[in-house]
Amino acid sequence: MEFRWNAWNVRHISHHGIVPEEAEKVVLGARRPFPLAREDDKWLVWGRGNGGRWVQVVYVLDDDDVVFVIHARPLTDREKHRLRRKTR
C-alpha cells in the first residue's frame, strides 16, 4: 500500500500531534471492523499508533489505490470506551 503526503496533510495531522508514520501504522494495522466506509468515498480507521495510543485516521483512495490521509487525531476517552465495547 502506498501513501501520498504533501505539505497540507502533514501539517493538518500535525495539529493533532500525529506524524505520517503513525497514521500509516494505523491504516496498515487495521483490524475488523475497520476500515469503515464513510460518505464521499472516505474510509475511517481506529487503531494503535505510537506508544500504543489510540488514533483515528480518515483517508481517501485514488484510482491507483494510493492512500491520501485527510485527517488523523487521538481518540477521545468516549471513543476508546466505545471501541472496547465493539471489539469484545
Buried (B, 14 or more C-beta within 10 A) or exposed (E): EEBEBEEEBBEBBEEEBBBBEBBBBBBEEBEEEBBEEEEEEBBBBBBBBEEEBBBBBBBBBEEEEEBBBBBBBBBEEEBBEEBEEEEE
